[in-house]
C-alpha cells in the first residue's frame, strides 16, 4: 500500500482535536487521519488488520492461557510473557511483529529468556528445533 502526500485545508480546531486523539492513541496525525478516512470509506488499512489480529490473539490467550499479553494500539508488535513450569519458574518473553506489507514472511517471533541451567537450555533448544521442523513441514510452503 503506497502512501502519497496530499494538501488539505482543515480548521485549526479540528487539527488540534485530531492531535489530542493521536497522542492518546500513540500514533501521529497523518496515521490517525488515514485511519479515520479508511474507516469512513470502509477500507482496511494494514495497521487496522494487524490491530485486529493482535486483539483476536489477546482475547484468545486471555481466556485460555497462562500467557500475559500486552497490545499497544497502533503498533506492529505484540508482547507476551509467561512463567515456565520449571524449578525456579523462569519468565519467558515473546515479541510478535507483523509486517505492514508482508513479502514472503508475514512477521517474526522473538523469544527471550534468561537461564544458566544447562538442562533447561538443552530442553528449550530441542523444543525450538522441533518447532522449526513443524513449520518447515506444514507452513513453509505457504510463504
CORVEN-V250979 format. One record per helix or strand of 3 or more residues. SS is the DSSP state (H for helix, E for strand). FROM is the first residue (numbers start at 1). LEN is the number of residues. If there is no record, write none. Layout:
ss->SS from->FROM len->LEN
ss->SS from->FROM len->LEN
//
This chain:
ss->H from->12 len->13
ss->H from->29 len->12
ss->H from->46 len->19
ss->E from->68 len->4
ss->E from->77 len->7
ss->E from->91 len->8
ss->E from->107 len->7
ss->H from->118 len->21
ss->H from->140 len->3
//
